[in-house]
Amino acid sequence: MAGTDARRSNRRVVYELLRRKVLTLELPPGAALSENELATSLGVSRTPVRESLILLAEEGLVQVFPQVGSFVSRVDPQRVADAQFLREAVELAALDDLPGALDEDVIAELRANVEEQHRPGIAIEEFFELDEAFHHGLLRLSGHASAWSTVVSAKAHLDRARRLGLIESAVTPFVEQHVEILQAVLDGDLSRARDTMRTHLRAVFEDVERIRARAPELFAQDGGPTPVRRNVVVWE
């Protein structure tokens, strides 16, 4: 039993490491994946690597072609659109559920988070982590913190598209939108908070369109044109 638990733990560690490498673009879209090379670089046997690649393939992050090899999947614009649709639905609905008396501890965390985002020369991954914490904080403020795990599990392709966009653009516009969203929440102006949040979340479509035109090899080619922006009407 102990041996089985150790193997499962080892596989989980390898899976999480490889997943992060894919999401952070250390393993870029289209990159070939060698089980032997990955096992050597991670200091493990091929078995946890092979099992991890299977799990990543189930998430759509890896493609396995028999007799050919395994590759990091290209960013799928349709998956990006679906994840953004889900995220928009959850986060806009959460704004509607903000209580009259806001949790001062969470507000303090959000203020500190935004201040940190303004730090000169902030690295992409540092900003990305702060961005994630900011949006999770807003869900915590509305009492829906646990919904974040559902959003995270669905947005792998979205996160890769966001990172590709951040490589080419300044973070300042996103930081200022965070400031405006937080201020609108503090002012009790939920209409302004929702409008700014919607604009903020949909910026990824502009990134996809711009980067896909410049580097089409990073995106899935059989998904047709970049999906059109869609309104979340259930809570409108």
LOKOL-532025 format. One line per 3 residues: number of its first residue (from 1); for each residue x, z, y of N, C-alpha, C. Coordinates in Angstrom, 1 decimal, padded with zeros to 4 digits. Layout:
% LOKOL-532025
NUM) X/Z/Y/X/Z/Y/X/Z/Y ~ ...
END
This chain:
% LOKOL-532025
1) 000.8/000.0/-001.2/000.0/000.0/000.0/000.9/000.0/001.3 ~ 002.0/000.8/001.2/002.8/000.9/002.4/003.5/-000.5/002.7 ~ 003.9/-001.2/001.6/004.5/-002.5/001.7/003.5/-003.5/002.4
4) 002.2/-003.4/001.9/001.2/-004.3/002.5/001.0/-004.0/004.0 ~ 000.9/-002.7/004.3/000.7/-002.4/005.7/001.9/-002.9/006.6 ~ 003.1/-002.8/006.0/004.3/-003.2/006.8/004.2/-004.7/007.0
7) 003.8/-005.4/006.0/003.7/-006.9/006.1/002.7/-007.3/007.2 ~ 001.6/-006.6/007.2/000.5/-006.9/008.1/001.0/-006.6/009.5 ~ 001.7/-005.4/009.7/002.3/-005.1/011.0/003.3/-006.1/011.5
10) 004.1/-006.6/010.6/005.1/-007.5/010.9/004.5/-008.8/011.3 ~ 003.5/-009.3/010.6/002.7/-010.5/011.0/002.1/-010.4/012.3 ~ 001.5/-009.2/012.6/000.9/-009.0/013.9/001.9/-009.1/015.0
13) 003.1/-008.5/014.8/004.1/-008.5/015.9/004.5/-010.0/016.1 ~ 004.7/-010.7/015.0/005.2/-012.1/015.2/004.1/-012.9/015.8 ~ 002.8/-012.7/015.4/001.7/-013.5/016.0/001.6/-013.2/017.5
16) 001.7/-012.0/017.9/001.6/-011.6/019.3/002.8/-012.2/020.1 ~ 004.0/-012.2/019.5/005.1/-012.8/020.2/005.0/-014.3/020.4 ~ 004.6/-015.0/019.3/004.4/-016.4/019.4/003.3/-016.8/020.4
19) 002.2/-016.0/020.3/001.0/-016.3/021.2/001.5/-016.2/022.6 ~ 002.2/-015.1/022.9/002.7/-014.9/024.3/003.6/-016.1/024.8 ~ 004.5/-016.5/023.9/005.4/-017.6/024.2/004.6/-018.9/024.5
22) 003.5/-019.1/023.8/002.6/-020.3/024.0/001.9/-020.1/025.4 ~ 001.3/-018.9/025.6/000.5/-018.7/026.8/001.4/-018.8/028.1 ~ 002.6/-018.3/028.0/003.5/-018.2/029.1/004.3/-019.5/029.3
25) 004.0/-020.5/028.4/004.6/-021.8/028.5/006.1/-021.8/028.1 ~ 006.6/-020.7/027.6/007.9/-020.7/027.0/008.0/-021.7/025.9 ~ 006.9/-021.8/025.1/006.7/-022.9/024.2/005.6/-023.8/024.8
28) 006.1/-024.9/025.4/005.2/-025.7/026.2/004.2/-026.6/025.4 ~ 003.2/-027.1/026.0/002.2/-028.0/025.3/003.0/-029.1/024.7 ~ 002.7/-029.4/023.4/003.3/-030.5/022.7/004.6/-030.2/022.0
31) 005.2/-028.9/022.2/006.5/-028.6/021.6/006.4/-028.5/020.1 ~ 007.4/-029.0/019.4/007.5/-028.9/017.9/007.8/-027.5/017.5 ~ 007.2/-027.1/016.4/007.4/-025.7/016.0/008.1/-025.7/014.6
34) 009.3/-025.3/014.4/009.9/-025.2/013.2/009.8/-023.8/012.6 ~ 009.2/-023.6/011.4/009.1/-022.3/010.8/010.5/-021.7/010.6 ~ 011.5/-022.5/010.2/012.8/-021.9/010.0/013.4/-021.5/011.3
37) 013.4/-022.3/012.3/014.0/-021.9/013.6/013.3/-020.7/014.2 ~ 012.0/-020.6/014.1/011.2/-019.5/014.7/011.6/-018.2/013.9 ~ 011.6/-018.3/012.6/011.9/-017.2/011.8/013.3/-016.6/012.1
40) 014.3/-017.6/012.3/015.7/-017.2/012.6/015.7/-016.5/014.0 ~ 015.0/-017.1/015.0/015.1/-016.5/016.3/014.4/-015.2/016.4 ~ 013.4/-015.0/015.6/012.7/-013.7/015.6/013.2/-012.7/014.6
43) 014.1/-013.1/013.7/014.7/-012.2/012.8/013.8/-011.8/011.7 ~ 012.9/-012.7/011.2/012.0/-012.4/010.2/012.0/-013.5/009.1 ~ 011.3/-013.3/008.1/011.1/-014.4/007.1/010.2/-015.5/007.5
46) 010.1/-016.5/006.8/009.1/-017.6/007.2/007.7/-017.2/007.0 ~ 007.4/-016.3/006.1/006.0/-015.9/005.8/005.2/-015.5/007.0 ~ 005.7/-014.5/007.7/004.9/-014.0/008.9/004.8/-015.1/009.9
49) 005.8/-016.0/010.0/005.7/-017.1/011.0/004.7/-018.1/010.6 ~ 004.7/-018.4/009.3/003.6/-019.4/008.8/002.2/-018.8/009.0 ~ 002.0/-017.5/008.6/000.7/-016.9/008.8/000.3/-016.8/010.3
52) 001.3/-016.6/011.1/001.0/-016.5/012.6/000.6/-017.9/013.1 ~ 001.2/-018.9/012.6/000.9/-020.3/013.1/-000.5/-020.7/012.6 ~ -000.9/-020.2/011.4/-002.3/-020.4/011.0/-003.3/-019.8/011.9
55) -003.0/-018.5/012.3/-003.9/-017.8/013.2/-004.0/-018.5/014.5 ~ -002.8/-019.0/015.0/-002.8/-019.7/016.3/-003.5/-021.0/016.2 ~ -003.5/-021.6/015.1/-004.2/-022.9/014.9/-005.7/-022.7/014.9
58) -006.1/-021.5/014.4/-007.5/-021.2/014.4/-008.0/-020.9/015.9 ~ -007.1/-020.5/016.8/-007.4/-020.3/018.2/-007.3/-021.6/019.0 ~ -006.8/-022.7/018.3/-006.7/-024.0/019.0/-005.4/-024.0/019.9
61) -004.5/-023.1/019.6/-003.2/-023.1/020.3/-002.1/-023.8/019.6 ~ -002.3/-024.1/018.3/-001.3/-024.8/017.5/-002.0/-025.8/016.7 ~ -001.4/-027.0/016.5/-001.9/-028.0/015.7/-001.0/-028.2/014.5
64) -001.5/-028.2/013.3/-000.7/-028.4/012.1/-001.0/-029.7/011.5 ~ 000.0/-030.6/011.3/-000.3/-031.9/010.7/000.5/-032.0/009.4 ~ -000.2/-032.0/008.3/000.4/-032.1/007.0/001.4/-033.2/006.9
67) 002.6/-032.9/006.3/003.7/-033.9/006.1/004.3/-034.3/007.4 ~ 003.9/-033.7/008.5/004.5/-034.0/009.8/005.1/-032.8/010.4 ~ 004.3/-031.8/010.6/004.8/-030.5/011.2/003.8/-029.8/012.1
70) 004.2/-028.8/012.7/003.3/-028.0/013.6/003.8/-028.1/015.0 ~ 002.8/-028.2/015.9/003.1/-028.4/017.3/002.2/-027.5/018.2 ~ 002.8/-027.0/019.3/001.9/-026.3/020.3/000.8/-027.3/020.8
73) -000.4/-026.9/020.7/-001.5/-027.8/021.1/-001.4/-028.1/022.6 ~ -001.8/-029.3/023.0/-001.8/-029.6/024.4/-003.1/-029.0/025.0 ~ -003.0/-028.7/026.3/-004.1/-028.1/027.0/-005.4/-028.9/026.9
76) -006.4/-028.3/026.4/-007.7/-029.1/026.3/-008.6/-028.8/027.5 ~ -008.8/-029.8/028.3/-009.7/-029.6/029.5/-011.1/-029.1/029.2 ~ -011.6/-029.5/028.1/-013.0/-029.0/027.7/-012.9/-027.5/027.4
79) -011.9/-027.0/026.7/-011.8/-025.6/026.5/-011.5/-024.8/027.8 ~ -010.8/-025.4/028.7/-010.6/-024.8/030.0/-011.9/-024.7/030.7 ~ -012.7/-025.7/030.7/-014.0/-025.6/031.4/-014.9/-024.6/030.7
82) -014.9/-024.6/029.4/-015.8/-023.6/028.7/-015.4/-022.2/029.0 ~ -014.1/-021.9/029.0/-013.6/-020.6/029.3/-013.9/-020.2/030.7 ~ -013.7/-021.1/031.6/-014.0/-020.8/033.0/-015.5/-020.6/033.2
85) -016.3/-021.3/032.5/-017.8/-021.1/032.6/-018.1/-019.7/032.1 ~ -017.5/-019.3/031.0/-017.8/-017.9/030.5/-017.3/-016.9/031.5 ~ -016.1/-017.1/032.0/-015.5/-016.1/032.9/-016.3/-016.0/034.2
88) -016.8/-017.1/034.7/-017.6/-017.1/035.9/-018.9/-016.4/035.7 ~ -019.5/-016.6/034.5/-020.8/-016.0/034.2/-020.6/-014.5/034.2 ~ -019.6/-014.0/033.5/-019.3/-012.6/033.3/-019.0/-011.9/034.7
91) -018.1/-012.5/035.4/-017.6/-011.9/036.6/-018.6/-011.9/037.7 ~ -019.4/-013.0/037.9/-020.4/-013.0/038.9/-021.5/-012.0/038.6 ~ -021.9/-011.9/037.3/-022.9/-011.0/036.9/-022.4/-009.5/037.1
94) -021.2/-009.3/036.9/-020.6/-007.9/037.1/-020.7/-007.5/038.5 ~ -020.5/-008.5/039.5/-020.6/-008.1/040.9/-022.1/-007.7/041.2 ~ -023.0/-008.3/040.5/-024.4/-007.9/040.8/-024.7/-006.4/040.3
97) -023.8/-006.0/039.4/-024.1/-004.6/038.8/-023.2/-003.5/039.5 ~ -022.6/-003.9/040.6/-021.8/-002.8/041.2/-022.7/-001.7/041.7 ~ -022.3/-000.5/041.5/-023.1/000.7/041.9/-023.0/000.9/043.4
100) -023.9/001.7/043.9/-023.9/002.0/045.3/-022.7/002.8/045.7 ~ -022.3/003.7/044.8/-021.1/004.6/045.1/-020.0/004.1/044.2 ~ -019.0/003.5/044.8/-017.9/002.9/044.0/-016.9/004.0/043.6
103) -016.3/003.8/042.5/-015.3/004.7/041.9/-014.0/004.6/042.8 ~ -013.7/005.7/043.5/-012.6/005.7/044.5/-011.3/005.5/043.8 ~ -011.1/006.0/042.6/-009.9/005.8/041.9/-009.6/004.4/041.5
106) -010.7/003.7/041.1/-010.5/002.2/040.8/-010.3/001.5/042.1 ~ -011.0/001.8/043.2/-010.7/001.2/044.5/-009.3/001.4/044.9 ~ -008.7/002.5/044.7/-007.3/002.8/045.1/-006.4/001.9/044.3
109) -006.7/001.7/043.0/-005.9/000.9/042.1/-006.0/-000.6/042.6 ~ -007.2/-001.0/043.0/-007.3/-002.4/043.4/-006.6/-002.6/044.8 ~ -006.6/-001.7/045.7/-005.9/-001.8/046.9/-004.4/-001.9/046.7
112) -003.9/-001.0/045.8/-002.5/-001.0/045.5/-002.1/-002.3/044.8 ~ -003.0/-002.8/043.9/-002.8/-004.1/043.2/-002.6/-005.2/044.2 ~ -003.5/-005.3/045.2/-003.4/-006.4/046.2/-002.2/-006.3/047.0
115) -001.8/-005.1/047.4/-000.6/-004.9/048.1/000.6/-005.4/047.4 ~ 000.7/-005.1/046.1/001.8/-005.6/045.2/001.8/-007.1/045.1 ~ 000.6/-007.7/045.2/000.6/-009.2/045.1/001.2/-009.8/046.3
118) 001.3/-009.1/047.5/001.9/-009.6/048.7/003.4/-009.5/048.7 ~ 004.0/-008.9/047.7/005.4/-008.7/047.6/006.1/-010.1/047.7 ~ 007.1/-010.3/048.7/007.8/-011.5/048.8/008.5/-011.9/047.5
121) 008.5/-013.2/047.2/009.3/-013.6/046.0/008.7/-013.2/044.7 ~ 007.5/-012.8/044.6/006.9/-012.3/043.4/007.0/-013.4/042.3 ~ 007.4/-013.1/041.1/007.5/-014.0/040.0/006.1/-014.4/039.5
124) 006.0/-015.6/038.9/004.7/-016.0/038.4/004.1/-015.1/037.4 ~ 004.9/-014.6/036.4/004.3/-013.7/035.4/003.9/-012.4/036.0 ~ 004.7/-011.9/037.0/004.3/-010.6/037.7/003.0/-010.8/038.4
127) 002.8/-011.9/039.1/001.5/-012.2/039.8/000.4/-012.3/038.8 ~ 000.7/-013.0/037.7/-000.3/-013.3/036.7/-000.9/-012.0/036.1 ~ 000.1/-011.0/035.8/-000.4/-009.7/035.3/-001.2/-008.9/036.3
130) -000.8/-009.0/037.6/-001.5/-008.4/038.7/-002.9/-009.0/038.8 ~ -003.0/-010.3/038.7/-004.2/-011.0/038.8/-005.2/-010.6/037.7 ~ -004.6/-010.5/036.5/-005.5/-010.0/035.3/-006.0/-008.6/035.6
133) -005.1/-007.8/036.1/-005.5/-006.4/036.3/-006.5/-006.3/037.4 ~ -006.4/-007.1/038.4/-007.4/-007.1/039.5/-008.8/-007.5/039.0 ~ -008.9/-008.5/038.2/-010.2/-008.9/037.7/-010.7/-007.9/036.7
136) -009.9/-007.4/035.9/-010.3/-006.3/035.0/-010.8/-005.1/035.8 ~ -010.1/-004.8/036.9/-010.5/-003.7/037.7/-011.9/-003.9/038.3 ~ -012.2/-005.1/038.7/-013.6/-005.3/039.2/-014.6/-005.1/038.2
139) -014.3/-005.5/036.9/-015.3/-005.2/035.9/-015.4/-003.7/035.6 ~ -014.3/-003.0/035.7/-014.3/-001.6/035.5/-015.2/-000.9/036.6 ~ -015.1/-001.5/037.8/-015.9/-001.0/038.9/-017.4/-001.1/038.7
142) -017.7/-002.2/038.0/-019.2/-002.4/037.7/-019.7/-001.8/036.4 ~ -018.7/-001.1/035.7/-019.1/-000.5/034.4/-019.1/-001.4/033.2 ~ -018.4/-002.5/033.4/-018.4/-003.5/032.3/-016.9/-003.8/031.9
145) -016.1/-002.8/031.8/-014.7/-002.9/031.5/-014.5/-003.6/030.1 ~ -015.3/-003.2/029.2/-015.2/-003.7/027.8/-015.4/-005.2/027.7 ~ -016.1/-005.8/028.7/-016.4/-007.2/028.6/-015.1/-008.0/028.8
148) -014.1/-007.4/029.4/-012.9/-008.1/029.7/-012.2/-008.7/028.4 ~ -012.3/-007.9/027.3/-011.7/-008.3/026.0/-012.3/-009.6/025.5 ~ -013.6/-009.8/025.8/-014.3/-011.0/025.4/-013.9/-012.2/026.2
151) -013.7/-011.9/027.5/-013.2/-013.0/028.4/-011.8/-013.4/028.0 ~ -010.9/-012.4/027.7/-009.5/-012.7/027.4/-009.4/-013.5/026.1 ~ -010.2/-013.2/025.1/-010.1/-013.8/023.8/-010.5/-015.3/023.9
154) -011.3/-015.7/025.0/-011.8/-017.0/025.1/-011.0/-017.9/026.0 ~ -010.0/-017.4/026.7/-009.4/-018.1/027.8/-007.9/-018.5/027.6 ~ -007.5/-018.7/026.4/-006.1/-019.1/026.2/-005.7/-020.4/026.9
157) -006.6/-021.5/026.7/-006.3/-022.7/027.3/-006.4/-022.6/028.8 ~ -007.4/-021.8/029.3/-007.5/-021.6/030.7/-006.3/-021.0/031.3 ~ -005.7/-020.0/030.6/-004.5/-019.3/031.1/-003.3/-020.2/031.2
160) -003.2/-021.1/030.2/-002.1/-022.1/030.3/-002.3/-023.0/031.4 ~ -003.5/-023.4/031.7/-003.8/-024.3/032.8/-003.5/-023.6/034.1 ~ -003.8/-022.3/034.2/-003.6/-021.5/035.4/-002.1/-021.4/035.6
163) -001.3/-021.1/034.6/000.1/-021.0/034.7/000.8/-022.3/035.2 ~ 000.3/-023.4/034.6/000.8/-024.7/035.0/000.6/-024.9/036.5 ~ -000.6/-024.5/037.0/-000.9/-024.6/038.4/-000.1/-023.7/039.3
166) 000.2/-022.5/038.8/001.0/-021.6/039.6/002.5/-022.1/039.7 ~ 002.9/-022.8/038.7/004.3/-023.3/038.8/004.5/-024.3/040.0 ~ 003.4/-025.0/040.3/003.5/-026.0/041.4/002.9/-025.6/042.7
169) 002.3/-024.4/042.8/001.6/-024.0/044.0/002.0/-022.6/044.4 ~ 001.8/-022.2/045.6/002.1/-020.9/046.1/000.9/-020.0/045.7 ~ 001.3/-018.7/045.5/000.3/-017.7/045.1/-000.6/-017.2/046.3
172) -000.1/-017.5/047.5/-000.7/-016.9/048.7/-002.2/-017.2/048.8 ~ -002.7/-018.4/048.5/-004.2/-018.6/048.6/-005.0/-017.7/047.7 ~ -004.4/-017.5/046.5/-005.1/-016.7/045.5/-005.1/-015.2/045.9
175) -004.0/-014.8/046.5/-003.9/-013.4/046.9/-004.9/-013.2/048.1 ~ -005.0/-014.1/049.0/-005.9/-013.9/050.1/-007.4/-013.9/049.6 ~ -007.6/-014.7/048.6/-009.0/-014.7/048.0/-009.3/-013.3/047.4
178) -008.3/-012.7/046.7/-008.4/-011.4/046.2/-008.7/-010.4/047.3 ~ -008.0/-010.5/048.4/-008.2/-009.6/049.5/-009.7/-009.8/050.0 ~ -010.1/-011.0/050.1/-011.5/-011.3/050.7/-012.5/-010.7/049.7
181) -012.3/-010.9/048.4/-013.3/-010.4/047.4/-013.4/-008.9/047.5 ~ -012.2/-008.3/047.5/-012.2/-006.8/047.6/-012.9/-006.3/048.8 ~ -012.6/-006.9/050.0/-013.2/-006.5/051.2/-014.7/-006.7/051.2
184) -015.1/-007.8/050.7/-016.6/-008.1/050.6/-017.3/-007.0/049.7 ~ -016.6/-006.6/048.6/-017.2/-005.6/047.8/-017.3/-004.3/048.5 ~ -016.2/-003.9/049.3/-016.2/-002.7/050.0/-017.2/-002.7/051.2
187) -017.5/-003.9/051.7/-018.5/-004.0/052.8/-019.9/-004.1/052.2 ~ -020.0/-004.2/050.9/-021.4/-004.3/050.3/-022.0/-005.7/050.5 ~ -021.1/-006.7/050.8/-021.6/-008.0/051.0/-021.4/-008.8/049.7
190) -022.3/-008.6/048.8/-022.2/-009.2/047.5/-022.3/-010.7/047.5 ~ -023.0/-011.3/048.4/-023.2/-012.7/048.5/-021.8/-013.3/048.8 ~ -021.1/-012.7/049.8/-019.8/-013.2/050.1/-018.8/-013.0/049.0
193) -018.9/-011.9/048.3/-018.0/-011.6/047.2/-018.2/-012.7/046.1 ~ -019.5/-013.0/045.8/-019.8/-014.0/044.8/-019.3/-015.3/045.1 ~ -019.5/-015.7/046.4/-019.1/-017.1/046.8/-017.6/-017.2/046.7
196) -016.9/-016.2/047.2/-015.4/-016.3/047.1/-014.9/-016.2/045.7 ~ -015.5/-015.4/044.9/-015.1/-015.3/043.5/-015.3/-016.7/042.8 ~ -016.5/-017.3/043.1/-016.7/-018.6/042.5/-015.7/-019.6/042.9
199) -015.4/-019.7/044.1/-014.4/-020.6/044.6/-013.0/-020.3/044.0 ~ -012.7/-019.0/043.9/-011.4/-018.6/043.4/-011.3/-019.0/041.9 ~ -012.3/-018.8/041.1/-012.2/-019.1/039.7/-012.2/-020.6/039.4
202) -012.9/-021.4/040.3/-012.9/-022.8/040.0/-011.7/-023.6/040.5 ~ -010.8/-022.9/041.2/-009.6/-023.5/041.6/-008.8/-024.1/040.5 ~ -009.0/-023.6/039.3/-008.3/-024.1/038.1/-008.6/-025.6/037.8
205) -009.8/-026.0/038.2/-010.2/-027.4/038.0/-009.3/-028.3/038.8 ~ -009.0/-027.9/040.0/-008.2/-028.7/040.9/-006.8/-028.8/040.3 ~ -006.3/-027.7/039.8/-005.0/-027.7/039.1/-004.9/-028.6/038.0
208) -006.0/-028.6/037.1/-006.0/-029.4/035.9/-006.0/-030.9/036.4 ~ -006.8/-031.2/037.4/-006.9/-032.6/037.8/-005.6/-033.1/038.4 ~ -004.9/-032.3/039.2/-003.7/-032.6/039.8/-002.6/-032.8/038.8
211) -002.4/-031.8/037.9/-001.3/-031.8/036.9/-001.6/-032.9/035.8 ~ -002.8/-033.0/035.5/-003.1/-034.1/034.4/-002.8/-035.5/034.9 ~ -003.0/-035.7/036.2/-002.6/-037.0/036.8/-001.1/-037.2/036.8
214) -000.3/-036.1/037.0/001.1/-036.2/037.1/001.8/-036.1/035.7 ~ 001.2/-035.3/034.8/001.8/-035.1/033.5/000.8/-035.1/032.4 ~ 000.2/-036.3/032.1/-000.9/-036.3/031.1/-000.5/-035.9/029.7
217) 000.8/-035.9/029.5/001.3/-035.5/028.1/001.1/-034.1/027.8 ~ 000.8/-033.3/028.9/000.6/-031.8/028.6/-000.9/-031.5/028.2 ~ -001.7/-032.5/028.3/-003.2/-032.3/028.0/-003.6/-033.2/026.9
220) -004.7/-032.6/026.2/-005.3/-033.3/025.1/-005.8/-034.7/025.6 ~ -005.6/-035.7/024.8/-005.9/-037.1/025.3/-007.3/-037.5/024.8 ~ -007.9/-036.8/023.8/-009.1/-037.3/023.3/-010.3/-036.5/023.8
223) -010.1/-035.8/024.9/-011.3/-035.0/025.4/-012.0/-035.7/026.5 ~ -011.6/-036.9/026.8/-012.3/-037.6/027.8/-011.9/-037.1/029.2 ~ -012.6/-037.5/030.2/-012.2/-037.0/031.6/-012.3/-035.5/031.8
226) -011.6/-035.0/032.7/-011.7/-033.6/033.0/-013.2/-033.2/033.3 ~ -013.7/-032.2/032.6/-015.1/-031.9/032.8/-015.5/-031.6/034.2 ~ -016.7/-031.9/034.6/-017.2/-031.7/035.9/-017.5/-030.2/036.1
229) -017.3/-029.7/037.3/-017.6/-028.3/037.6/-019.1/-028.1/037.3 ~ -019.3/-026.9/036.7/-020.7/-026.6/036.4/-021.1/-025.2/037.1 ~ -022.3/-025.2/037.5/-022.8/-024.0/038.1/-023.3/-023.0/037.0
232) -023.1/-021.7/037.3/-023.6/-020.7/036.4/-025.0/-020.4/037.0 ~ -026.0/-020.9/036.3/-027.4/-020.7/036.9/-028.2/-019.6/036.3 ~ -027.7/-019.0/035.2/-028.5/-018.0/034.6/-028.7/-016.8/035.5
235) -027.7/-016.5/036.3/-027.8/-015.3/037.2/-028.0/-015.7/038.7 ~ -028.2/-017.0/038.9/-028.4/-017.4/040.3/-029.8/-016.9/040.9
END
